[in-house]
Amino acid sequence: MFNLNVKTKPYGKTAFGLSLGITVTYLSLIVIIPLGALFLKSSGIGWEGFWKLLTNERILGALYLSFGAGAIAAIINLFVGFLFAWVLVRYEFPGKALLDSLVDLPFTLPTAVAGIALTTIYSKNGMIGSLLEPYGIKIAYTPIGIVIALVFIGFPFVVRTVQPVLEEFPKELEESAYCLGANRWQIFRRVIFPELIPPMITGAAMAFARGIGEYGSVVFISGNLPGKTEILPLLIVTKLEQYQYEEATGIALIMLVISFTILLGINILQTASARRKG
C-alpha cells in the first residue's frame, strides 16, 4: 500500500528571501531606476520650468489631443472589444479560428507598418479616403485618424480580457435564471453583464494606457501639425532632437503623473466595485 499522507515542508524563509530579492531587483532595474532617473533629470528645470511647460499652448494642445483621443479610442474599444469577444465565444461560424487569430495582429504588427497602412488607406487617394473625399470628410492628418489608429492598436486588450471570463462563465447560472422566468435580456443584464464589468474596465484601461503613449502608428496618420494633430510622444521626440533634454523629460514626467493618476483611480474603482460585490 502506498502512503498518500505525504507531508510537504512549507516554503522557508530562504526561498521567500530569494524570490523577494529577485522580484525587487528586477522591478528596480526595469521600473524604479528609470523612473528615478526621469524625476532626477526633469528636476533641473525647477517648479518655474514645470509651470511654463503646463501653460505652454503647444504642449497643452498635444496634451489634450493625446489624452482626449486615447479616452475616445478606449471607449470605442470597450464596445468593439466586447462585441468581438461575445461573437468569438458565443457563436460558431466558418473562419472563427482565423478571426480569433487576427485579433492579435495589432500586437505582432510593427506599429510603424500599421501607421503607414492606415495612412495609405485613409488618405484622400486611399481605398477608403477616396470614397469620403467627395463629401468633404478627411480622416488622415486629422484627430479622427489618430483615434482610428488608437482603436486599431488598442481593441485586442478588451477582447483578450473579456474573452476568458465569457468562456469560463458557468452555464448553470443562465439556465437557472431561464428556469426562473428571466428572458434573454434580463439574463444578460442581471447575470452575465455584472461579471464582465471588471474585465471590460481593465481592458479599456490597458487600451487607454497604450493609446496615450503610442507613437509609431500615430506619427504617420496624424500629420504632426503643432496645435492641431501633434501628440505628446512626438513632442517629446522633437525636444530630444533639439537637445532640450530637461524639457523632454519634464513633458514625459507630466504625462507619467497624469497617466498614473488616471490608472490609479480606475484601480480604486475596480477594488471598490469588487468589495461591494463581495
Secondary structure, DSSP 8 states (H G I E B T S, - for coil): ------------HHHHHHHHHHHHHHHIIIIIHHHHHHHHHHGGGHHHHHHHHHH-HHHHHHHHHHHHHHHHHHHHHHHHHHHHHHHHHH---TTHHHHHHHTTHHHHS-HHHHHHHHHHHHSTTSTTHHHHGGGT---TTSHHHHHHHHHHHHHHHHHHHHHHHHHTS-HHHHHHHHHTT--HHHHIIIIIHHHHHHHHHHHHHHHHHHHHT--HHHHHHH---TTTT--HHHHHHHHHHTT-HHHHHHHHHHHHHHHHHHHHHHHHHHHHHHHHH-
